[in-house]
Every structure is written in C-alpha cells, then in structure tokens.
C-alpha cells in the first residue's frame, strides 16, 4: 500500500547542503516503497497531489530562508490536513555540528523553537522537526564569523550526519506505512 503514497520532499538551500539532505531523504523514502518527489521549494507548485510532505530549509539568522517560510504560509490550508515533517539545516544539528563539543552541547541543550517554528507547529499537522548540521566553507562566513568559528573550536567542511538523516527518513517511511493514501479517504 505504501507505493500508492506520494511524498513531496521540498527544500530551500543557500549553498547546496539542504538540497543534498532532501535528496537523501527522498531516496530513503523511495527505497521504502513510497513515491517521493524532490524539488526546490521555488519549483513546487502546491501540495494538493501529495499524501505527505517533508520540507526543509537552511537557517540564516535563526530563521528559515524567506521562500521556505512563504511556501508554508501560502500553503497552510493544504498542509493542515496532511502529515508534515520539517527539517532545518544550520551550524548545530541533533548529532553533529560545525563547532567544538562544548559549544555544540550548550546549543543543543538550550535550543528552543523560534517564533517562526512555533507558528509552523500551530498551522500544519507537524509530525516532527529535526535539526541537521550542514556544510560550511570559509567563503560562507565573514572575517568576524571566521574568528568566531576558530574561537569556539569550529571546523569547515561537511558536517552532515548521514546515518542520522537516513534514520530520520526511515522513521518517516514507517509512520507513513500505517496511514491510508490521501486519495483513498
């Protein structure tokens, strides 16, 4: 029955790491027998033809990229009746980080929903929100940012935890197995 379900995996990416995570999630969902469409949020027409959605965005200045936030707001009524998973990509994920262990543990411990994410939780049938670390290059940060990175034991490079991403996607697939396709209701 899961092959009848269609999932939109849409993303807003600044430098490509969010796109890579979205592609990995879509691949795992497809391997689990779901039909997953992966596309940039800017290229997504709507949500009507999907049974579920996985939406992600890079985080800049503690907020989703504007096109991702706008997509959620403009499709709130269509999302309200569908299972939705959200993911955010920034410097500190649930299991990996650009920064050294001390700062990473502190950020993970004190992290709370931003007002934006709290608003998303109120307007969609949110099943889960996951934070992932992304890719950081020196060219992505200013000189001041570079000094901050060095002061807190940070490193440039790819900090995506693929095992965590795969496990999260597998959990989504398992939850969708038990739900009837939207068109069957």
N, C-alpha and C positions, 0 to 999 in steps of 0.2 A: 504493500500500500504506500510506502514512503516514496516510491518513484513517481507517484502522482502529484507529489507536493513540490511546489516551486518556491524557491527562496531567492530574494534579491539580496545580494551582498554588495552594498554600495559604500563608497569611501570618498573622502576629501583628503588629499595628500599635498603637502607642501614640497617635499623633496623626494618622494617615492617610497619611503618605508611603510606608510599606511597602505598604499596600494599593494605592496608585497604581502602584507598581513592579510588583506582582504582576499587576494588571490589564493593564499594558503588555506584560508577558511573555506572558500568556495570549493577548492579541490577536495578537502576533507569531507564536506557535505556531499559532494558528488560521489566520492568513494563509498559513502554510507547509503547510496541509493536515492538521494534527493536530486532534483534538478535545480542547480544553482546558477544564477546569472550574476556575474561580477562586472560592475561598471562604476565609473566615476559618478559621483552624485550629480555633477553638472550634466551628465549624459543620461540621467534617469528621468523618464517621462512621468512616472507615477507609481502607485503601489497597487492599483486595482487588480492586476493579474497575478499577484503573489499571495501565497498562503502564509508566509512569514518573511521577516526582514532582519538582516544583520547590517547595521550601519556603523561606520567608524569615521573618525576624523583625527587629524593631527591636532595637538593642543598648542596654541600660541597665546601667551599672556593669560593663562588659566582658562581659556575658552576654546570651544570648537571653532574651526575655520568658518567664516561667515556663510559660505554656500551650504555647509552641512547644517548649521543652525536654521537657515532659511528653509531648507528642504523639510526638516522636521516640523517646523511651524506651518508651512504651506500644506503639508500632507497629514496634519494631526488627526483630522476626522477619519481618513482612510486607515491610518495606523492604529487608531483606537480599538478596532475590532480584530487585530492580527497580533500574533506573538512577535515581539520585537526584542532583539538583543543589540546592545550598543557597546562599542569599544573605543577607547581613546588611546592615542599614541603620543607619548611625551618623554621626558628625561627619566622618569621613575615609573616602572611598571610594578606589577604584583610580585614578580620573581627576578627581575633584572633591572639594571639602572646604568646610566652614564657615570654616576657619581660613586664615590667610595662607599663602603658598607655602613659607616656611621651615619652619614647624611641620608643615605637611602633608607635605612631603618627608621630614622626620625620622620622622614617624609611619609613613608608608608603608614606609620603609626598615627600621624596627625591628619592625614588626608581625609577630607570630607567632601561630600557633593558640593559642587559650585552651585550658585543660584540657578544657573543655566541647566545643569543636570537635574536638579530638584524639579525644575519646571518640566523637563522631558518626562520625568517619572510620573508627574501628575497628568500628562496628556496622552501617553501611549501605554499599551499593555506591556510594560517593560518586564522582561523575564530576568535580565541580568545586565550589568555593566561591568566591563573588565578594562583594566589599565595595562597597557603594554609599553615597554621601552622601545624606542626606535633606533634609527641610525643617526649618528651625529658626526659631522665633519667640521673642521676648524672654520671653513668658509661659511658655515651656517650661523656662526656667532660673531659678535663684535669683539673688539680687543678687551673690553671690560668683561664680557662673557667668558672669554678665554682665560682671563685671570681668575674669575670665579670658579671655572671648571678646574683649573690647576689647584686652587686653594682648597677645594673640597675633594681632592683625590679622584677627579673625573678623568675619563679617557674617551678619546674619539674612537669611532668605529661602529660596528653593527652590534647592538645590544639586544636585538630581538631574541626572545626565548622561544624557539620553535616548538619545543616539547610542550610548553605551557599553551601556546597558540593552538597546537593540534589537540591537546586535551580539552580545551575550552570548546573548540569546534565539534569534537566528538560528543561532548555533553549536549550541545545544541541538537545534534542529529538524534541522539537518544530521546530527548524530550519531544522532538517532532514525530518520532515513530508512533507515539501513542495518540496523536491528535489526528482527527479526520481532515482530509483536504478541505480547503475553504469551499470549493465548488460542490462538495458532497453534502453540505449542510442545508 
